[in-house]
Amino acid sequence: MANTTNVEDKQERKKLKREARKKAAPKPPRTEPRGANKARVKKAARGQSKRK
C-alpha cells in the first residue's frame, strides 16, 4: 500500500489509499477456512462440577 504517513489531509490520504488498493493485485482465494489456525477450546467435563 502507498506510504501516506507524510500526507496531512485525511481525505487526501483516503483517496491515495483507495487508489493503491485498486491498483494492487487481487488476493488469491483462501486455501483453508478462516480461523483454521486458531487454538481449539477444550470442552469442559460434563457431570460433576470440578470444584466442590
Steps between C-alpha positions, in 0.01 A plus 500: 500500500611856444696671776264773620675595824610838362152597370326723754153531343276208596290505181811514282653210694182293453499575129863387461437181695188417300691548172781276628248232596347507151844466337612213726477144373193312624553266791487128416206297633550341840649152511361420846202657679544815706609430857637156416820576696310615810554298815205275571329533839465174690148429613453492877432162655133419532342365817643582843639847551877530512502697827291401796 
